[in-house]
Amino acid sequence: MYSLPTEKTPAQELAKHPKVLQYLKFLIFLLIENTFCLFSLRKKSFAGEIVLITGSANGIGKQVALKLAPLGVTLVLWDIDDEGNKETSRLAQQKGAGRVFVYHCDCSNRQDVYEQADKVRKEVGDVTILINNAGILTGKKFCDLTDEDFEKTFRINFFSQVWTCKAFLPAMVACNRGHLVSTASTAGILGFYRMSDYSASKSAIIGMMEAINSELYHAGKRGIKTTIVCPYFISTRLSRGFRSAKPCLFPVYDPEYAASRIVDAIKKEKFYLIMPPAVYALGLKIFLPRILILLLESYIKFPESMEEAFGQKKKV
């Protein structure tokens, strides 16, 4: 007896494409999380928290420190720029910070990170909010990057976060309380022109922090929160005057505004902080032909903006 082939349901068709399912789950999660945070009244209190910020001498790190200063926290500031760090400390105390500790720390040096972490534990106490913000951006094309360039980018952008989490997470686990905040980037969601080393390091941060969060959740350590920050360009020294050709879609935010968004995300215990909103569309890349992403880059004139900020007009 002949029977007609059974039509497959959309769910069965999707099951054949696990990557598509993964991105659908990601986008649905973002929608639910942001809707929940929009209406949620629950907010974290910062009073009594010991907050360590890497890269605190300028830019986003400095502004985050100043936003947290009047909220009753103890600030621990790490940077290699001693003068800039002292200035952050002075301004933080002017804004009401009661206790501020300044340390010279080269976050690209594993031994220095662990030594300074020991000092912090002895002199200040266990860090309860870790804000990993230190980073560099070379802005070179792949074939112009030396092996040393790649290694330096990964040491500062990625491995510094590995080492700080190794240093401070165990105490959080012991008391099932704490918050890990990692500055990643839009470039960790989508690889960009002149950013092969930077995009790779930021993508590694996102993957690591998602994995750590998974391990904590399944170990029952749900009192430890995670926030992954994925901004577009911020007008800091890092961006070297980068100017967006389409600021209505992809604005370059002021570091003070970015810092206020980060502090608000920590307060609301958001898992992802994506900014600006147009960045959410980049999560659709798995559904689109690659040429459409490249055309989008052309439309927003990203290569031209990067050449203007970082480039020497030469062929690779």
C-alpha positions, 0 to 999 in steps of 0.5 A: 500500500502506497503512503504519501511521505509525511510532511516534516514539522518546522521543529523537525527541520530546525533540529537538523540545523543545531547552529540555527537553533543555538542562535534562535535561543540566544536571540530569544534569551536576549529579548526575554532578558531585556524585557524583564530588566525593563520592567523589573524592580529588583536592583542590586545594592552596592553598599559594602561591596569590594569592587576591583576595576582593571584599566581604571586610569582612563576611559570606561574604567575610570568612569565606572569607578566614578559612577560607583564612588558615591554608592558605598563601595570600596574601590580597588583600582588597577592600572599601569598608568600610575598618575592616571590611576591616582587622578581616578582615586582623587576624583572618586574620593571627591565623589564620596568614595570612603575607601580607595586602594590604588595598585600598579598592575600590569594585567598582561603579566600573569605573575604581576596579576597574582602578586597584586591579587594577593596584596588586595586580599591581605590589605583590602579583603575578598573582591566581591565585584570584579570588573575586567576592563583593561584592553588594547586595540592595535587596528592592524590588518592580519598580515601586518600583525606580528606574532608578538602583536597577537600574543600581546593582544591576547595577554591584555584582552583575554588572559588578563581576565583568565588570571583575575577570575582565577585569582578572585573567583574561588572566594566568591564560590566559597560564599556563593556571592559575587559578580563577574563583569567582563568587557568584551565587544561587538567585535567579539560577536562579529569579526571586523575589518582590521580587528582579527586579533581584537575580535578573536580575543573578545570572542574568547572572552564571551565564550569563557564567561558563558562557560564559567556562568554555566559551571557556576549555575550547574554547581548551584552557585547561583549567587554569583552573577555574570555580566558580559559587556559588548559595546561598539566603539567608545570615544576613549584612547583605545578608539583613536578618534574613530568616527562612525559614518552612520551614527544613527545606527552605530553611534560612538558613545561617550565613556561616561554614558557607557559607564552609566549603562554598565553600572545599571546592568550590574545593578539589574544583574543583566547577563548581556549588555549589548549597545547600541541596539543595532548590534543585536542584528549582528546575531542574525549573521548565521542566517544570512549569506556572508555577502550581506554582512560585507555589504553592511560593513560597506554601507556603514563605511566601517573599513573607511572609518578604521583606515582613518583612525588606524590605517596607513593607506597601503595594500596588504 
